[in-house]
């Protein structure tokens, strides 16, 4: 029955014009993200023309991720007052324009303050796109199909993003050189994806089709909107606080991401400094296996999560994923590449499965006029905790990433998180749902 129900939901989603087009916008944009961010990360981390240490690696990732946290608080307020279609179109067009000076800076090896600012803007503006897509989903999908819709859209987005990384690696190995010039040319490919996604959104939806609803849209101007950001975010946090099912799920996911950040940097350092020494080609090939394993784990999570949540409930599924991660992390203790690939596969099942359930919980528990702000809070904590994990690892791990205590602490952290969330979510789910609060 669960499998038949899932197939029925997939068929219904496929026939939903709005959902198909919204997913298409996501996929085209995230393919551009994969290409562009591969250029950024490669130029900072794997360029033979410059050397990097553990802290530099963390800073490189922070350039890619901190904008999510810096821009995030402003996103939701605007998504709740502006046409979400217009926000999605504008975000991608602005990013396409900013790619050009960024590529020139990479080409000339000028990876200093102007380069960092351009990268921060491009990745930061991406928050408008992804938060807008998530907040728009209930306008193109029926409520009882949101779990399946989130599983399909977020997982396909992750897979296409990974595909962009893989294409970038293939282009570098076959057509370009691992140099400033090669990474500069690669960065330009991101502008093509961003422009295509903007045009697709522009001609696929009416200005008001993705929300917010007319009765809930705020009429004040941009200046007043900026002034109201702090007030709006406080309102979003209060809205979440009144809905413990959503709040606990979001908090659990954030702690998961902090531990995931430690694992991410440890894995990168192991491949760069421990497994293959300074051989960047073998390191990139090994990391490609990790990326593929992560993508396959995300795909399996999309297949498992909808029936699992119907059978066990979303909070029980998240608890099981947290606990399984604690066990799987221990596979890293022998410090063998293939075991690390297997562990990555399992932990990414947990990561993507958790994200699907959390997104659905926020969509169901939160009112539409607060949904943009709530997703912005979620995006902010999601990425801020990951960056915290990265810098914690950078300051504590050895240069080659080989640390038995780190593996044991992360494993124990996941198990403790599973125990806490099981108790907190069980208590929250025994309380009646809060609806209609403004």
C-alpha positions in Angstrom: 0.0 0.0 0.0 2.7 2.6 0.8 4.5 1.8 -2.4 1.3 2.1 -4.4 0.5 5.3 -2.7 3.9 6.7 -3.5 3.5 5.8 -7.1 0.1 7.5 -7.2 1.6 10.6 -5.7 4.4 10.7 -8.2 2.0 10.3 -11.1 -0.2 13.1 -9.7 2.8 15.3 -9.3 4.0 14.6 -12.8 0.7 15.7 -14.2 0.8 18.9 -12.1 2.0 21.6 -14.6 3.0 24.1 -11.9 5.0 21.5 -10.0 6.9 20.3 -13.1 7.8 23.9 -14.0 8.8 24.8 -10.5 11.1 21.8 -10.3 12.5 22.7 -13.7 13.5 26.2 -12.5 15.2 24.6 -9.5 17.1 22.1 -11.6 18.4 24.5 -14.2 19.5 27.0 -11.5 21.2 24.3 -9.3 23.1 22.9 -12.3 24.5 26.4 -12.7 25.3 26.5 -9.0 27.2 23.2 -9.3 29.3 24.5 -12.1 29.9 28.0 -10.6 30.6 26.7 -7.1 33.0 24.1 -8.4 35.0 26.9 -9.9 35.0 28.9 -6.7 36.0 25.9 -4.5 38.6 24.6 -7.0 40.3 28.0 -7.4 40.5 28.3 -3.6 41.2 24.7 -2.6 42.7 22.7 -5.4 44.6 25.2 -7.5 48.3 24.2 -7.7 49.1 27.9 -8.1 48.3 28.5 -4.5 48.7 26.6 -1.2 46.0 26.2 1.4 45.9 25.0 5.0 43.0 23.7 7.1 41.8 27.1 8.2 42.0 28.4 4.6 39.8 25.5 3.5 37.3 26.4 6.2 37.4 30.0 5.0 36.8 28.8 1.4 33.7 27.0 2.4 32.6 29.9 4.5 32.7 32.2 1.4 30.3 29.7 -0.2 28.0 29.3 2.8 28.1 32.4 5.0 25.9 34.4 2.7 23.1 32.1 3.5 23.3 33.2 7.1 23.9 36.9 6.3 21.2 37.3 3.8 18.8 34.8 5.2 17.1 37.0 7.8 16.1 39.5 5.0 14.7 36.9 2.6 11.5 35.8 4.3 10.2 39.3 4.9 10.4 40.1 1.2 9.0 36.7 0.2 6.0 37.5 2.3 5.3 40.8 0.6 6.7 40.5 -3.0 5.7 38.3 -5.8 7.7 35.1 -5.3 7.9 34.6 -9.1 9.5 38.1 -9.4 11.9 37.4 -6.6 13.1 34.1 -8.3 13.5 35.8 -11.7 15.4 38.8 -10.3 17.6 36.6 -8.1 18.9 34.6 -11.0 19.4 37.5 -13.3 21.4 39.4 -10.7 23.5 36.4 -10.0 24.2 35.9 -13.8 25.4 39.5 -14.0 27.7 39.2 -11.0 29.3 36.0 -12.4 31.1 38.1 -15.0 33.3 40.2 -12.7 33.9 37.2 -10.5 35.2 35.2 -13.4 37.5 38.0 -14.4 38.9 38.2 -10.9 39.6 34.5 -10.8 41.2 34.7 -14.3 43.7 37.2 -13.0 44.2 35.5 -9.7 42.8 38.5 -7.7 41.1 36.4 -5.0 41.0 39.1 -2.4 38.3 41.4 -1.0 36.5 42.2 -4.3 36.4 38.5 -5.2 35.1 37.5 -1.8 32.4 40.2 -2.0 31.2 39.0 -5.4 31.1 35.4 -4.3 29.2 36.3 -1.1 26.6 38.2 -3.2 26.1 35.5 -5.7 25.8 32.7 -3.2 23.8 34.9 -0.8 21.3 35.9 -3.4 20.7 32.1 -3.9 18.8 32.2 -0.6 16.1 34.2 -2.3 15.8 31.6 -5.0 15.8 28.4 -2.8 13.7 29.9 0.0 11.2 31.3 -2.6 11.0 27.9 -4.3 10.3 26.2 -0.9 7.7 28.8 0.1 6.0 28.5 -3.3 5.7 24.8 -3.3 2.3 24.7 -1.4 0.8 26.8 -4.2 1.5 24.2 -6.9 1.1 21.0 -4.8 -1.9 19.6 -2.8 -1.2 19.5 1.0 -1.4 15.6 1.2 1.4 15.4 -1.5 3.9 17.8 0.1 6.1 15.1 1.5 6.5 13.4 -1.9 6.9 16.8 -3.6 9.7 17.9 -1.2 11.4 14.5 -1.6 11.3 14.8 -5.4 12.3 18.5 -5.7 15.0 18.7 -3.1 16.6 15.4 -4.0 16.6 16.1 -7.8 18.1 19.6 -6.9 20.9 17.9 -4.9 21.5 15.4 -7.7 21.6 18.0 -10.4 23.9 20.2 -8.2 26.2 17.2 -7.8 26.0 16.7 -11.6 27.2 20.2 -12.1 30.2 19.5 -9.9 30.9 16.3 -11.9 30.6 18.1 -15.2 32.9 20.8 -13.9 35.5 18.2 -12.9 35.3 16.5 -16.2 35.7 19.7 -18.1 38.7 20.6 -16.0 40.4 17.3 -16.7 39.6 17.1 -20.4 39.4 20.7 -21.7 40.7 23.2 -19.2 43.7 23.4 -16.8 43.6 23.5 -13.0 44.8 27.1 -13.1 43.3 30.6 -12.5 42.5 30.8 -16.2 40.8 27.4 -16.3 38.7 28.1 -13.2 37.8 31.6 -14.5 36.4 30.1 -17.7 34.5 27.4 -15.7 32.9 30.1 -13.5 31.3 31.7 -16.6 29.1 28.6 -17.1 27.1 29.4 -14.0 25.8 32.6 -15.7 24.2 30.4 -18.4 22.3 28.3 -15.9 21.1 31.3 -13.9 19.9 33.2 -17.0 18.0 30.1 -18.3 16.4 29.5 -14.9 15.2 33.2 -14.8 13.7 33.0 -18.2 12.0 29.7 -17.4 10.4 31.1 -14.3 9.4 34.3 -16.1 7.5 32.5 -18.8 6.1 29.6 -16.7 4.2 31.5 -14.0 1.9 34.5 -13.6 3.3 37.2 -11.2 0.9 36.1 -8.4 0.8 32.4 -9.1 3.4 31.4 -6.5 2.2 33.7 -3.7 2.0 35.3 -1.3 -1.8 35.4 -1.3 -3.4 38.8 -2.1 -5.0 39.0 1.3 -1.7 38.3 3.1 0.7 40.4 1.0 2.1 43.5 2.7 1.7 46.7 0.7 4.6 48.8 2.2 7.6 49.7 0.1 11.1 48.4 0.1 12.4 50.9 2.6 9.8 50.1 5.1 10.4 46.4 4.4 14.1 46.8 5.4 13.1 48.6 8.6 10.7 45.8 9.3 13.2 42.9 8.8 14.1 42.5 12.5 10.5 42.8 13.5 9.5 40.3 10.9 12.1 37.8 11.9 11.1 38.0 15.5 7.5 37.3 14.4 8.7 34.3 12.5 10.6 33.0 15.5 7.6 33.5 17.7 5.4 31.7 15.1 7.9 28.8 15.2 8.0 28.9 19.0 4.2 28.4 19.1 4.7 25.3 17.0 7.1 23.0 18.8 6.8 20.2 16.2 8.3 22.5 13.6 10.7 24.2 16.0 12.2 20.9 17.4 12.6 19.5 13.9 14.4 22.6 12.7 16.7 22.6 15.8 17.5 18.9 15.4 18.4 19.4 11.8 20.7 22.4 12.7 22.7 20.4 15.2 22.9 17.6 12.7 24.4 20.1 10.2 27.1 21.2 12.7 28.3 17.7 13.2 28.1 17.2 9.4 30.3 20.2 9.0 33.0 18.5 11.1 32.8 15.4 9.0 32.9 17.4 5.7 36.2 19.2 6.6 37.7 16.0 8.0 36.9 14.2 4.8 38.3 16.9 2.6 41.6 17.1 4.7 41.9 13.3 4.6 41.7 13.2 0.8 44.0 16.2 0.4 46.7 15.4 2.9 46.3 11.8 4.3 45.1 9.4 1.6 47.1 10.7 -1.4 49.6 13.2 -0.1 49.8 16.2 -2.3 48.5 14.5 -5.5 45.6 16.8 -6.3 44.5 14.7 -9.3 44.0 11.5 -7.2 42.5 13.6 -4.4 39.9 15.1 -6.8 39.1 11.6 -8.2 38.6 10.2 -4.7 36.4 13.1 -3.7 34.4 12.5 -6.9 33.5 9.1 -5.4 32.4 10.8 -2.2 30.2 13.2 -4.1 28.7 10.3 -6.1 28.0 8.4 -3.0 26.4 11.4 -1.4 24.2 11.9 -4.4 23.1 8.3 -4.4 22.3 8.5 -0.7 20.2 11.5 -1.3 18.3 9.7 -4.1 17.7 6.7 -1.9 16.4 9.1 0.9 13.9 10.5 -1.6 12.6 7.0 -2.2 12.5 5.9 1.4 11.3 9.0 3.2 7.7 9.3 1.9 6.7 5.7 2.7 8.7 5.7 6.0 6.9 8.8 7.2 3.5 7.3 6.4 4.4 4.1 8.3 6.3 5.5 11.3 5.6 9.2 11.4 8.1 12.0 10.4 9.6 12.5 13.9 10.3 8.7 14.4 11.9 8.6 10.9 14.2 11.6 11.9 15.1 9.9 15.2 16.1 6.7 13.4 18.2 8.7 10.9 20.0 10.5 13.6 20.8 7.2 15.4 21.9 5.5 12.2 24.3 8.3 11.5 25.9 7.9 14.9 26.6 4.2 14.0 27.7 4.8 10.4 30.2 7.5 11.3 32.2 4.8 13.1 33.0 3.3 9.7 35.5 6.1 9.4 37.7 4.8 12.2 39.9 2.5 10.0 40.5 5.6 7.8 40.1 3.8 4.5 38.8 5.6 1.4 36.2 3.1 0.5 34.8 2.8 4.0 34.5 6.6 4.1 32.6 6.5 0.8 30.1 4.0 2.4 29.7 6.1 5.5 29.1 9.2 3.3 26.4 7.3 1.4 24.6 6.4 4.7 25.0 9.8 6.4 23.6 11.5 3.2 20.5 9.4 3.4 20.0 10.8 6.9 20.8 14.3 5.9 18.4 14.4 2.9 15.7 12.4 4.7 15.8 14.8 7.6 15.6 17.8 5.2 12.6 16.4 3.4 10.7 15.9 6.7 11.7 19.2 8.1 10.6 21.2 5.0 7.3 19.4 5.0 6.8 20.0 8.7 7.4 23.7 8.3 5.0 23.9 5.3 2.3 22.1 7.2 2.6 23.7 10.6 3.2 27.3 9.6 0.7 29.8 8.1 1.4 31.0 4.6 1.9 34.6 5.6 4.7 33.5 7.9 6.1 30.7 5.7 8.7 32.8 3.9 10.1 34.1 7.2 10.1 30.6 8.7 12.0 29.1 5.8 14.5 32.0 6.0 15.1 31.2 9.7 15.5 27.5 8.7 17.9 28.3 5.9 19.9 30.6 8.2 20.3 28.0 11.0 20.9 25.2 8.5 24.0 26.9 7.0 25.2 28.8 10.1 25.5 25.6 12.1 27.3 23.9 9.2 29.9 26.8 9.1 30.3 26.5 12.9 31.1 22.8 12.4 33.6 23.7 9.7 35.5 26.2 11.8 35.4 23.9 14.9 37.0 21.2 12.8 39.5 23.7 11.3 40.7 24.8 14.7 40.8 21.3 16.3 41.7 18.7 13.6 45.3 18.0 12.6 46.4 19.2 9.1 45.7 15.8 7.5 42.3 15.3 9.1 43.3 12.0 10.8 41.7 12.1 14.3 40.1 9.2 16.2 38.7 11.4 18.9 36.9 13.6 16.4 35.1 10.5 14.8 34.1 9.3 18.3 32.8 12.7 19.4 30.8 13.1 16.2 29.3 9.6 16.5 28.4 10.2 20.1 26.9 13.6 19.2 24.5 12.0 16.7 23.4 9.4 19.2 22.8 12.0 21.9 20.9 14.1 19.4 18.7 11.1 18.5 17.9 10.6 22.2 17.0 14.3 22.8 14.9 14.6 19.6 13.0 11.4 20.4 11.9 12.8 23.8 11.2 16.3 22.6 9.3 15.3 19.4 7.3 12.7 21.3 6.2 15.3 23.8 5.4 17.9 21.1 3.3 15.4 19.1 1.2 14.6 22.1 0.0 18.2 22.1 -2.7 19.4 19.7 -1.5 21.1 16.5 -1.6 24.9 16.5 -3.4 26.3 13.4 -4.6 29.7 12.3 -2.5 31.8 14.6 -1.5 35.2 13.1 
